Amino acid sequence: MEIKLPRLAMNDVAYMRETVFYEGPRFRERVSRFWILLVLASVIAAAGVASDSTATVIGAMIIAPLMIPIQGTMLATVLGDPKNLSRSIGLMLAGAAAAIGIAVLVGLLLPVDVLAENNSQVAARVHPRLIDLLAALGTGVVGSIALVRRDISDALPGVAIAISLVPPLSVVGFTFEAGALLQSLGALLLFMTNVAAILGTGIVVMALYGVNRLGEAPATPRARRTHRRNGILVAVAMGVIVLVPLSVSSVSVARSSIFEASVQSVSQRWATDAGWRLQRVATDPDNTVVVSVEGSLPLPDTTVLEQELRAGGLDPKQVRLVLVPAYTVDY
Protein backbone atom coordinates (compact mmCIF):
# COMPACT_ATOMS: atom_id res chain seq x y z
CA MET A 1 0.00 0.00 0.00
CA GLU A 2 1.53 3.30 -1.10
CA ILE A 3 1.14 6.30 1.17
CA LYS A 4 1.10 9.62 -0.68
CA LEU A 5 2.02 12.75 1.19
CA PRO A 6 -0.06 15.89 0.54
CA ARG A 7 1.35 18.20 -2.11
CA LEU A 8 2.45 21.55 -0.76
CA ALA A 9 1.86 24.87 -2.50
CA MET A 10 3.68 28.18 -2.29
CA ASN A 11 1.14 29.50 0.23
CA ASP A 12 2.09 26.61 2.55
CA VAL A 13 5.73 27.69 2.39
CA ALA A 14 4.65 31.28 3.01
CA TYR A 15 2.80 30.09 6.13
CA MET A 16 5.90 28.24 7.37
CA ARG A 17 8.10 31.26 6.73
CA GLU A 18 5.67 33.47 8.64
CA THR A 19 5.69 30.96 11.51
CA VAL A 20 9.44 30.51 12.05
CA PHE A 21 11.29 33.33 10.26
CA TYR A 22 11.98 36.71 11.86
CA GLU A 23 11.46 38.98 8.86
CA GLY A 24 9.00 41.38 7.29
CA PRO A 25 7.13 44.35 8.76
CA ARG A 26 6.57 42.54 12.09
CA PHE A 27 10.28 41.87 12.61
CA ARG A 28 10.69 44.05 15.71
CA GLU A 29 7.48 42.78 17.25
CA ARG A 30 8.45 39.15 16.74
CA VAL A 31 11.97 39.62 18.08
CA SER A 32 10.73 41.45 21.19
CA ARG A 33 8.17 38.68 21.76
CA PHE A 34 10.94 36.09 21.47
CA TRP A 35 13.10 37.78 24.09
CA ILE A 36 10.23 38.43 26.50
CA LEU A 37 9.12 34.80 26.39
CA LEU A 38 12.70 33.51 26.54
CA VAL A 39 13.57 35.53 29.65
CA LEU A 40 10.33 34.51 31.37
CA ALA A 41 10.77 30.85 30.40
CA SER A 42 14.37 30.92 31.64
CA VAL A 43 13.37 32.42 34.99
CA ILE A 44 10.55 29.88 35.40
CA ALA A 45 12.82 26.99 34.39
CA ALA A 46 15.54 28.15 36.80
CA ALA A 47 13.00 28.42 39.61
CA GLY A 48 11.56 25.01 38.76
CA VAL A 49 14.94 23.31 38.68
CA ALA A 50 16.11 25.03 41.87
CA SER A 51 12.93 24.04 43.73
CA ASP A 52 12.96 20.55 42.16
CA SER A 53 9.44 21.11 40.83
CA THR A 54 8.47 19.10 37.75
CA ALA A 55 5.25 21.09 37.22
CA THR A 56 7.13 24.40 37.14
CA VAL A 57 9.70 23.01 34.71
CA ILE A 58 6.90 21.82 32.40
CA GLY A 59 5.42 25.33 32.48
CA ALA A 60 8.75 26.72 31.31
CA MET A 61 8.87 24.18 28.47
CA ILE A 62 5.46 25.28 27.16
CA ILE A 63 6.24 28.99 26.86
CA ALA A 64 9.90 28.67 25.82
CA PRO A 65 10.30 30.09 22.25
CA LEU A 66 13.62 28.40 21.39
CA MET A 67 11.83 25.89 19.16
CA ILE A 68 11.06 28.68 16.65
CA PRO A 69 14.63 29.71 15.69
CA ILE A 70 15.67 26.04 15.64
CA GLN A 71 12.90 25.26 13.17
CA GLY A 72 13.82 28.45 11.34
CA THR A 73 17.36 27.13 10.96
CA MET A 74 15.96 23.90 9.57
CA LEU A 75 13.61 25.60 7.09
CA ALA A 76 16.26 28.09 5.97
CA THR A 77 18.64 25.19 5.31
CA VAL A 78 16.04 23.40 3.19
CA LEU A 79 15.03 26.53 1.26
CA GLY A 80 18.61 27.74 0.80
CA ASP A 81 17.95 31.08 2.54
CA PRO A 82 21.32 32.25 3.96
CA LYS A 83 19.93 35.47 5.47
CA ASN A 84 17.30 33.74 7.58
CA LEU A 85 19.71 30.88 8.30
CA SER A 86 22.23 33.20 9.94
CA ARG A 87 19.47 35.13 11.72
CA SER A 88 17.87 31.96 13.13
CA ILE A 89 21.20 30.50 14.24
CA GLY A 90 22.09 33.81 15.89
CA LEU A 91 18.82 33.95 17.83
CA MET A 92 19.15 30.30 18.85
CA LEU A 93 22.69 30.75 20.20
CA ALA A 94 21.93 34.08 21.86
CA GLY A 95 18.80 32.64 23.47
CA ALA A 96 20.71 29.61 24.76
CA ALA A 97 23.43 31.84 26.20
CA ALA A 98 20.81 34.05 27.89
CA ALA A 99 19.08 31.03 29.48
CA ILE A 100 22.42 29.79 30.84
CA GLY A 101 23.30 33.27 32.12
CA ILE A 102 19.98 33.63 33.96
CA ALA A 103 20.51 30.27 35.67
CA VAL A 104 24.02 31.34 36.72
CA LEU A 105 22.62 34.53 38.26
CA VAL A 106 19.90 32.60 40.10
CA GLY A 107 22.51 30.11 41.28
CA LEU A 108 24.59 32.92 42.77
CA LEU A 109 21.59 33.98 44.85
CA LEU A 110 20.94 30.52 46.28
CA PRO A 111 22.57 29.45 49.56
CA VAL A 112 23.06 25.86 48.36
CA ASP A 113 24.54 24.66 45.05
CA VAL A 114 22.04 23.01 42.70
CA LEU A 115 23.67 19.72 41.70
CA ALA A 116 22.71 16.19 40.72
CA GLU A 117 23.51 15.01 44.24
CA ASN A 118 20.67 17.03 45.80
CA ASN A 119 18.24 17.71 42.93
CA SER A 120 16.32 15.21 40.80
CA GLN A 121 15.74 17.74 37.99
CA VAL A 122 19.49 18.11 37.58
CA ALA A 123 20.19 14.39 37.97
CA ALA A 124 17.73 13.62 35.15
CA ARG A 125 19.57 15.88 32.69
CA VAL A 126 23.30 15.43 33.24
CA HIS A 127 23.69 11.88 31.89
CA PRO A 128 22.07 11.80 28.42
CA ARG A 129 21.98 8.47 26.58
CA LEU A 130 21.11 7.14 23.15
CA ILE A 131 17.54 6.57 24.35
CA ASP A 132 17.29 10.35 24.83
CA LEU A 133 18.26 10.79 21.18
CA LEU A 134 15.55 8.34 20.16
CA ALA A 135 12.94 10.32 22.10
CA ALA A 136 14.23 13.57 20.63
CA LEU A 137 14.05 12.17 17.09
CA GLY A 138 10.42 11.18 17.61
CA THR A 139 9.39 14.56 18.97
CA GLY A 140 11.45 16.28 16.27
CA VAL A 141 9.47 14.44 13.58
CA VAL A 142 6.16 15.43 15.17
CA GLY A 143 7.26 19.05 15.46
CA SER A 144 8.37 19.19 11.83
CA ILE A 145 5.15 17.60 10.54
CA ALA A 146 3.11 19.99 12.69
CA LEU A 147 4.93 22.85 10.98
CA VAL A 148 4.19 21.46 7.50
CA ARG A 149 0.62 20.33 8.24
CA ARG A 150 -1.63 23.05 9.62
CA ASP A 151 -4.28 20.46 10.47
CA ILE A 152 -2.10 18.93 13.20
CA SER A 153 -0.46 22.10 14.48
CA ASP A 154 -2.36 21.60 17.77
CA ALA A 155 0.32 19.02 18.62
CA LEU A 156 2.95 21.74 19.10
CA PRO A 157 2.31 22.28 22.86
CA GLY A 158 2.92 18.57 23.43
CA VAL A 159 6.09 18.79 21.36
CA ALA A 160 7.23 21.74 23.47
CA ILE A 161 6.89 19.59 26.60
CA ALA A 162 8.52 16.51 25.08
CA ILE A 163 11.52 18.27 23.51
CA SER A 164 13.36 19.71 26.51
CA LEU A 165 15.25 22.87 25.54
CA VAL A 166 15.38 25.55 28.24
CA PRO A 167 15.53 23.26 31.35
CA PRO A 168 18.83 21.63 30.26
CA LEU A 169 20.27 25.11 29.73
CA SER A 170 19.21 26.05 33.26
CA VAL A 171 20.98 22.95 34.51
CA VAL A 172 24.08 24.00 32.54
CA GLY A 173 24.03 27.37 34.31
CA PHE A 174 23.47 25.97 37.80
CA THR A 175 26.12 23.27 37.57
CA PHE A 176 28.62 25.62 35.90
CA GLU A 177 28.14 28.15 38.71
CA ALA A 178 28.67 25.34 41.23
CA GLY A 179 31.89 24.24 39.52
CA ALA A 180 30.57 20.83 38.42
CA LEU A 181 31.86 21.03 34.85
CA LEU A 182 31.16 17.40 33.94
CA GLN A 183 27.51 17.77 34.93
CA SER A 184 27.37 21.04 33.02
CA LEU A 185 28.74 19.38 29.87
CA GLY A 186 26.25 16.53 30.24
CA ALA A 187 23.29 18.93 30.32
CA LEU A 188 24.72 20.85 27.37
CA LEU A 189 24.99 17.59 25.45
CA LEU A 190 21.30 16.90 26.13
CA PHE A 191 20.39 20.32 24.72
CA MET A 192 22.56 19.75 21.64
CA THR A 193 20.97 16.33 21.18
CA ASN A 194 17.50 17.83 21.12
CA VAL A 195 18.57 20.60 18.72
CA ALA A 196 20.26 18.12 16.39
CA ALA A 197 17.16 15.90 16.46
CA ILE A 198 14.89 18.79 15.46
CA LEU A 199 17.21 19.91 12.67
CA GLY A 200 17.98 16.43 11.34
CA THR A 201 14.40 15.14 11.35
CA GLY A 202 13.13 18.48 10.07
CA ILE A 203 15.40 18.37 7.01
CA VAL A 204 14.20 14.83 6.23
CA VAL A 205 10.52 15.70 6.71
CA MET A 206 10.85 18.83 4.56
CA ALA A 207 12.51 16.78 1.82
CA LEU A 208 9.74 14.15 1.92
CA TYR A 209 7.10 16.86 1.55
CA GLY A 210 9.07 18.51 -1.27
CA VAL A 211 9.55 21.84 0.52
CA ASN A 212 13.01 22.22 -1.01
CA ARG A 213 11.47 22.34 -4.48
CA LEU A 214 9.28 25.30 -3.50
CA GLY A 215 12.12 27.54 -2.42
CA GLU A 216 14.02 29.90 -4.63
CA ALA A 217 15.84 27.66 -7.10
CA PRO A 218 19.61 28.13 -7.39
CA ALA A 219 20.68 29.64 -10.68
CA THR A 220 22.66 26.66 -12.02
CA PRO A 221 22.62 22.85 -11.69
CA ARG A 222 26.00 23.09 -9.97
CA ALA A 223 24.55 25.46 -7.38
CA ARG A 224 21.65 23.04 -6.79
CA ARG A 225 24.06 20.16 -6.24
CA THR A 226 26.11 22.30 -3.84
CA HIS A 227 22.98 23.23 -1.91
CA ARG A 228 21.93 19.59 -1.52
CA ARG A 229 25.44 18.55 -0.53
CA ASN A 230 25.69 21.26 2.11
CA GLY A 231 22.37 20.19 3.60
CA ILE A 232 23.54 16.58 3.80
CA LEU A 233 26.87 17.60 5.33
CA VAL A 234 25.10 19.68 7.99
CA ALA A 235 22.85 16.75 8.92
CA VAL A 236 25.78 14.29 9.06
CA ALA A 237 27.90 16.69 11.13
CA MET A 238 25.11 17.18 13.66
CA GLY A 239 24.64 13.43 13.91
CA VAL A 240 28.33 12.81 14.58
CA ILE A 241 28.52 15.62 17.14
CA VAL A 242 25.84 14.07 19.34
CA LEU A 243 26.16 10.35 18.53
CA VAL A 244 29.76 9.93 19.67
CA PRO A 245 29.38 11.40 23.19
CA LEU A 246 25.92 9.87 23.59
CA SER A 247 27.31 6.45 22.74
CA VAL A 248 30.12 6.87 25.26
CA SER A 249 27.63 8.04 27.90
CA SER A 250 25.29 5.12 27.16
CA VAL A 251 28.11 2.59 27.50
CA SER A 252 29.17 4.18 30.79
CA VAL A 253 25.60 4.10 32.15
CA ALA A 254 25.19 0.47 31.04
CA ARG A 255 28.39 -0.57 32.80
CA SER A 256 27.33 1.30 35.93
CA SER A 257 23.93 -0.43 35.89
CA ILE A 258 25.50 -3.87 35.51
CA PHE A 259 27.96 -3.17 38.35
CA GLU A 260 25.13 -1.89 40.59
CA ALA A 261 23.00 -4.97 39.89
CA SER A 262 25.91 -7.28 40.72
CA VAL A 263 26.64 -5.43 43.97
CA GLN A 264 22.96 -5.62 44.91
CA SER A 265 22.90 -9.38 44.37
CA VAL A 266 25.97 -9.98 46.53
CA SER A 267 24.81 -7.50 49.21
CA GLN A 268 21.35 -9.06 49.38
CA ARG A 269 22.83 -12.49 50.01
CA TRP A 270 25.25 -11.17 52.65
CA ALA A 271 22.56 -9.14 54.47
CA THR A 272 20.19 -12.10 54.58
CA ASP A 273 22.88 -14.39 55.99
CA ALA A 274 23.70 -11.77 58.64
CA GLY A 275 20.04 -11.37 59.63
CA TRP A 276 19.86 -7.80 58.30
CA ARG A 277 17.64 -6.25 55.59
CA LEU A 278 18.86 -4.64 52.38
CA GLN A 279 17.20 -1.21 52.21
CA ARG A 280 18.59 0.43 49.13
CA VAL A 281 21.31 0.20 46.48
CA ALA A 282 22.02 3.32 44.43
CA THR A 283 24.88 4.82 42.43
CA ASP A 284 26.15 8.27 43.42
CA PRO A 285 27.19 10.83 40.77
CA ASP A 286 30.82 9.89 41.57
CA ASN A 287 30.02 6.29 40.44
CA THR A 288 30.21 4.93 43.98
CA VAL A 289 27.55 2.30 44.71
CA VAL A 290 25.96 3.01 48.12
CA VAL A 291 24.53 -0.05 49.88
CA SER A 292 22.21 0.65 52.81
CA VAL A 293 21.29 -2.20 55.16
CA GLU A 294 19.24 -2.22 58.37
CA GLY A 295 19.16 -4.62 61.29
CA SER A 296 19.54 -5.24 65.00
CA LEU A 297 22.81 -5.05 66.89
CA PRO A 298 25.45 -6.37 66.95
CA LEU A 299 26.83 -5.08 63.66
CA PRO A 300 27.48 -7.75 61.04
CA ASP A 301 30.99 -8.64 59.88
CA THR A 302 31.62 -6.28 56.95
CA THR A 303 34.81 -8.07 55.93
CA VAL A 304 32.64 -10.97 54.76
CA LEU A 305 30.88 -8.66 52.30
CA GLU A 306 34.24 -7.36 51.09
CA GLN A 307 35.46 -10.90 50.47
CA GLU A 308 32.27 -11.84 48.64
CA LEU A 309 32.53 -8.76 46.43
CA ARG A 310 36.09 -9.64 45.50
CA ALA A 311 35.08 -13.25 44.85
CA GLY A 312 32.44 -11.94 42.44
CA GLY A 313 35.00 -9.86 40.53
CA LEU A 314 33.74 -6.57 42.02
CA ASP A 315 35.99 -3.83 43.37
CA PRO A 316 35.03 -3.05 47.00
CA LYS A 317 36.66 0.39 46.65
CA GLN A 318 33.70 1.37 44.46
CA VAL A 319 31.20 0.38 47.15
CA ARG A 320 30.15 2.32 50.26
CA LEU A 321 28.30 0.38 52.96
CA VAL A 322 25.84 2.21 55.23
CA LEU A 323 24.75 0.31 58.36
CA VAL A 324 21.51 1.45 60.00
CA PRO A 325 20.97 -0.18 63.45
CA ALA A 326 17.30 -0.80 64.26
CA TYR A 327 16.02 -0.86 67.85
CA THR A 328 12.83 -2.70 68.68
CA VAL A 329 11.06 -2.36 72.03
CA ASP A 330 8.36 -4.89 72.96
CA TYR A 331 6.06 -4.11 75.91
C-alpha positions in Angstrom: 0.0 0.0 0.0 1.5 3.3 -1.1 1.1 6.3 1.2 1.1 9.6 -0.7 2.0 12.8 1.2 -0.1 15.9 0.5 1.3 18.2 -2.1 2.4 21.5 -0.8 1.9 24.9 -2.5 3.7 28.2 -2.3 1.1 29.5 0.2 2.1 26.6 2.5 5.7 27.7 2.4 4.7 31.3 3.0 2.8 30.1 6.1 5.9 28.2 7.4 8.1 31.3 6.7 5.7 33.5 8.6 5.7 31.0 11.5 9.4 30.5 12.1 11.3 33.3 10.3 12.0 36.7 11.9 11.5 39.0 8.9 9.0 41.4 7.3 7.1 44.3 8.8 6.6 42.5 12.1 10.3 41.9 12.6 10.7 44.0 15.7 7.5 42.8 17.2 8.4 39.1 16.7 12.0 39.6 18.1 10.7 41.4 21.2 8.2 38.7 21.8 10.9 36.1 21.5 13.1 37.8 24.1 10.2 38.4 26.5 9.1 34.8 26.4 12.7 33.5 26.5 13.6 35.5 29.7 10.3 34.5 31.4 10.8 30.8 30.4 14.4 30.9 31.6 13.4 32.4 35.0 10.5 29.9 35.4 12.8 27.0 34.4 15.5 28.1 36.8 13.0 28.4 39.6 11.6 25.0 38.8 14.9 23.3 38.7 16.1 25.0 41.9 12.9 24.0 43.7 13.0 20.6 42.2 9.4 21.1 40.8 8.5 19.1 37.8 5.2 21.1 37.2 7.1 24.4 37.1 9.7 23.0 34.7 6.9 21.8 32.4 5.4 25.3 32.5 8.8 26.7 31.3 8.9 24.2 28.5 5.5 25.3 27.2 6.2 29.0 26.9 9.9 28.7 25.8 10.3 30.1 22.3 13.6 28.4 21.4 11.8 25.9 19.2 11.1 28.7 16.7 14.6 29.7 15.7 15.7 26.0 15.6 12.9 25.3 13.2 13.8 28.5 11.3 17.4 27.1 11.0 16.0 23.9 9.6 13.6 25.6 7.1 16.3 28.1 6.0 18.6 25.2 5.3 16.0 23.4 3.2 15.0 26.5 1.3 18.6 27.7 0.8 18.0 31.1 2.5 21.3 32.3 4.0 19.9 35.5 5.5 17.3 33.7 7.6 19.7 30.9 8.3 22.2 33.2 9.9 19.5 35.1 11.7 17.9 32.0 13.1 21.2 30.5 14.2 22.1 33.8 15.9 18.8 33.9 17.8 19.2 30.3 18.8 22.7 30.7 20.2 21.9 34.1 21.9 18.8 32.6 23.5 20.7 29.6 24.8 23.4 31.8 26.2 20.8 34.0 27.9 19.1 31.0 29.5 22.4 29.8 30.8 23.3 33.3 32.1 20.0 33.6 34.0 20.5 30.3 35.7 24.0 31.3 36.7 22.6 34.5 38.3 19.9 32.6 40.1 22.5 30.1 41.3 24.6 32.9 42.8 21.6 34.0 44.9 20.9 30.5 46.3 22.6 29.4 49.6 23.1 25.9 48.4 24.5 24.7 45.1 22.0 23.0 42.7 23.7 19.7 41.7 22.7 16.2 40.7 23.5 15.0 44.2 20.7 17.0 45.8 18.2 17.7 42.9 16.3 15.2 40.8 15.7 17.7 38.0 19.5 18.1 37.6 20.2 14.4 38.0 17.7 13.6 35.2 19.6 15.9 32.7 23.3 15.4 33.2 23.7 11.9 31.9 22.1 11.8 28.4 22.0 8.5 26.6 21.1 7.1 23.2 17.5 6.6 24.3 17.3 10.3 24.8 18.3 10.8 21.2 15.6 8.3 20.2 12.9 10.3 22.1 14.2 13.6 20.6 14.0 12.2 17.1 10.4 11.2 17.6 9.4 14.6 19.0 11.4 16.3 16.3 9.5 14.4 13.6 6.2 15.4 15.2 7.3 19.0 15.5 8.4 19.2 11.8 5.2 17.6 10.5 3.1 20.0 12.7 4.9 22.9 11.0 4.2 21.5 7.5 0.6 20.3 8.2 -1.6 23.1 9.6 -4.3 20.5 10.5 -2.1 18.9 13.2 -0.5 22.1 14.5 -2.4 21.6 17.8 0.3 19.0 18.6 2.9 21.7 19.1 2.3 22.3 22.9 2.9 18.6 23.4 6.1 18.8 21.4 7.2 21.7 23.5 6.9 19.6 26.6 8.5 16.5 25.1 11.5 18.3 23.5 13.4 19.7 26.5 15.3 22.9 25.5 15.4 25.5 28.2 15.5 23.3 31.4 18.8 21.6 30.3 20.3 25.1 29.7 19.2 26.1 33.3 21.0 22.9 34.5 24.1 24.0 32.5 24.0 27.4 34.3 23.5 26.0 37.8 26.1 23.3 37.6 28.6 25.6 35.9 28.1 28.1 38.7 28.7 25.3 41.2 31.9 24.2 39.5 30.6 20.8 38.4 31.9 21.0 34.9 31.2 17.4 33.9 27.5 17.8 34.9 27.4 21.0 33.0 28.7 19.4 29.9 26.2 16.5 30.2 23.3 18.9 30.3 24.7 20.9 27.4 25.0 17.6 25.4 21.3 16.9 26.1 20.4 20.3 24.7 22.6 19.7 21.6 21.0 16.3 21.2 17.5 17.8 21.1 18.6 20.6 18.7 20.3 18.1 16.4 17.2 15.9 16.5 14.9 18.8 15.5 17.2 19.9 12.7 18.0 16.4 11.3 14.4 15.1 11.3 13.1 18.5 10.1 15.4 18.4 7.0 14.2 14.8 6.2 10.5 15.7 6.7 10.9 18.8 4.6 12.5 16.8 1.8 9.7 14.2 1.9 7.1 16.9 1.6 9.1 18.5 -1.3 9.5 21.8 0.5 13.0 22.2 -1.0 11.5 22.3 -4.5 9.3 25.3 -3.5 12.1 27.5 -2.4 14.0 29.9 -4.6 15.8 27.7 -7.1 19.6 28.1 -7.4 20.7 29.6 -10.7 22.7 26.7 -12.0 22.6 22.8 -11.7 26.0 23.1 -10.0 24.5 25.5 -7.4 21.6 23.0 -6.8 24.1 20.2 -6.2 26.1 22.3 -3.8 23.0 23.2 -1.9 21.9 19.6 -1.5 25.4 18.5 -0.5 25.7 21.3 2.1 22.4 20.2 3.6 23.5 16.6 3.8 26.9 17.6 5.3 25.1 19.7 8.0 22.8 16.7 8.9 25.8 14.3 9.1 27.9 16.7 11.1 25.1 17.2 13.7 24.6 13.4 13.9 28.3 12.8 14.6 28.5 15.6 17.1 25.8 14.1 19.3 26.2 10.4 18.5 29.8 9.9 19.7 29.4 11.4 23.2 25.9 9.9 23.6 27.3 6.4 22.7 30.1 6.9 25.3 27.6 8.0 27.9 25.3 5.1 27.2 28.1 2.6 27.5 29.2 4.2 30.8 25.6 4.1 32.1 25.2 0.5 31.0 28.4 -0.6 32.8 27.3 1.3 35.9 23.9 -0.4 35.9 25.5 -3.9 35.5 28.0 -3.2 38.3 25.1 -1.9 40.6 23.0 -5.0 39.9 25.9 -7.3 40.7 26.6 -5.4 44.0 23.0 -5.6 44.9 22.9 -9.4 44.4 26.0 -10.0 46.5 24.8 -7.5 49.2 21.3 -9.1 49.4 22.8 -12.5 50.0 25.2 -11.2 52.7 22.6 -9.1 54.5 20.2 -12.1 54.6 22.9 -14.4 56.0 23.7 -11.8 58.6 20.0 -11.4 59.6 19.9 -7.8 58.3 17.6 -6.3 55.6 18.9 -4.6 52.4 17.2 -1.2 52.2 18.6 0.4 49.1 21.3 0.2 46.5 22.0 3.3 44.4 24.9 4.8 42.4 26.1 8.3 43.4 27.2 10.8 40.8 30.8 9.9 41.6 30.0 6.3 40.4 30.2 4.9 44.0 27.6 2.3 44.7 26.0 3.0 48.1 24.5 -0.1 49.9 22.2 0.6 52.8 21.3 -2.2 55.2 19.2 -2.2 58.4 19.2 -4.6 61.3 19.5 -5.2 65.0 22.8 -5.1 66.9 25.5 -6.4 67.0 26.8 -5.1 63.7 27.5 -7.7 61.0 31.0 -8.6 59.9 31.6 -6.3 57.0 34.8 -8.1 55.9 32.6 -11.0 54.8 30.9 -8.7 52.3 34.2 -7.4 51.1 35.5 -10.9 50.5 32.3 -11.8 48.6 32.5 -8.8 46.4 36.1 -9.6 45.5 35.1 -13.2 44.9 32.4 -11.9 42.4 35.0 -9.9 40.5 33.7 -6.6 42.0 36.0 -3.8 43.4 35.0 -3.1 47.0 36.7 0.4 46.6 33.7 1.4 44.5 31.2 0.4 47.1 30.1 2.3 50.3 28.3 0.4 53.0 25.8 2.2 55.2 24.7 0.3 58.4 21.5 1.4 60.0 21.0 -0.2 63.5 17.3 -0.8 64.3 16.0 -0.9 67.8 12.8 -2.7 68.7 11.1 -2.4 72.0 8.4 -4.9 73.0 6.1 -4.1 75.9 
